[in-house]
């Protein structure tokens, strides 16, 4: 197979130009306006929710982008969107809190299944009814939740 150096060089230059443009678009920080978000999840009586995670989903954008944080033993969390603690996008977010997701059932492992502390409505953005606005600054939120019905 014969290769025309002039044609091959032109194709290579076009490929490099295309890849360069794609890398610039992919690395644009204009769409990644992330700001630090920290907070605490606690029950209405002031006790911290000590296990689980928090999810913030941006509202009003075509692509749903979610920031997540793991609850610490003191109920605190730090959100991350692209990495563990890089923050969340500026704007309004709907929030879900997930905790007490047990494996097994009461029949299979009655001694290991704990009663859920957190009301199950917080597992869904829709039923949780929680919204917070991330501003272009350091953000600190207190998320108050209800106990599960006993």
N, C-alpha and C positions, 0 to 999 in steps of 0.2 A: 504494500500500500504506500503510495507516494503522498507526502505531506507538503503542502505549499507553505513555506515559512511565513510569507506575508499574510496569508489567510489565517494561519494558526496564531500568529502574533495578534492580529486584530480580534480574533475570538477571545484570546486570553485577556486582552486589555478590557474588552466589554464585560467579561466575567468578573474581573477584578473590580471594575467600576460598579457593577451591580452589587457585588458582595459588600463593597465599602458603603454604599448607600443603605443597604439593608442593615448593616451593623450600626450605622448612625441612628436609624429609625428605632431599632431594637434597644438601643442604649439611651434613648432620650429620657431625660429626667422630668420633662414637662408633664408627662402623664403619671409620674411617680412622686407626687407632692406628699411625702410621708413625714409625719411628725410624731414625736414620742407620745405614747399613751401608756399610762400606768393606772392602776386602780385597785379596788378591793371589792369583793363580793361578800355581803353580809346579810343576815336575816334581819327582819324588822326589830328584833329584840337586841340587835347589836352583835350577836355571835357570828363569827366568820364561817363561811362555807370553805371547808378545808381541803376538798379534793374536787377535781374536775377540770373543766376548761371554759373559756369565754370566747365567743366568736362575734366579731363585728363585720357586718356585710354592708358595703356602700349602697346607698339608695340613689336611684335616678341615673344610673349609667347603664349603657347597653350590656356591658360585660360585668357580671357580679364578681367583685373582688372582695375577698375575705381576709381579715386579720385575725389571728388566733393567739391566745395566751393560756398557759397552764396555771391553774391555781396552786399557790404555795400553801403550806400548813397554816399560815396566818391569814389566808384569804386573798392575798395580794396577787397581782398578775402584771405582766408586761406584754404588750401586743407586738406581733410581728406579721408582716405581710409577705415579704419575699425572703426574709431571714428571720431567725428566732425573735429578735428584739428591735427590728428596724422601724417600728411604728405602724401607723395606719394612714390611709388617704384622707385628705381634708374633705369634709362634707358630712352629711347626715348618714348615720348607720343604724340599721336595725340589729338588735343584739339577742343572742341565744346563750344560755348557760347550761352546760351539760355536766351531770354528776350522777353518781350511784348507778352506773350501767353495770349490772352484775351478770356474770355468766352462770348458767345453771338455773335450776328452779327450786322452789321450796321442797318439792317432792324428792328431787335428786340429791340436794345438799342442804338440808334444813339448818344445819349448824353454821353454814358459811354465808347464807343469804341474809344481808342486812336490810332493815327497813329503809326505804328511801327517805332522806331528809328533805331534799329539794322537791318542790311541787313540779310535776311533770310538764306543766304548761311552758316552762322555761326552755325546754328542749327544741322548741320550734320558734322561728322568728315571728311567725304570725300570731301564735297564741301567747307568746311571752309579753308582747306589747311594750317592749323596751326600745327606746330610741335615744341615741346620744349624738352630739355633733362634735366632730374632731375639728379643732381650729388650728391655724398655722402658728402654733406655739406648743409648749409642753402641756399635755393634757393629763388631768387627774380626775378619775371618775369613781364615785361610790355607787355600786349597783346593789339596790335592796331587793331581796327576794323573799318569797313566802315559803314556809315549811309545807311539806306534803301533808295532805289530810290523813289523819290517823284512824 
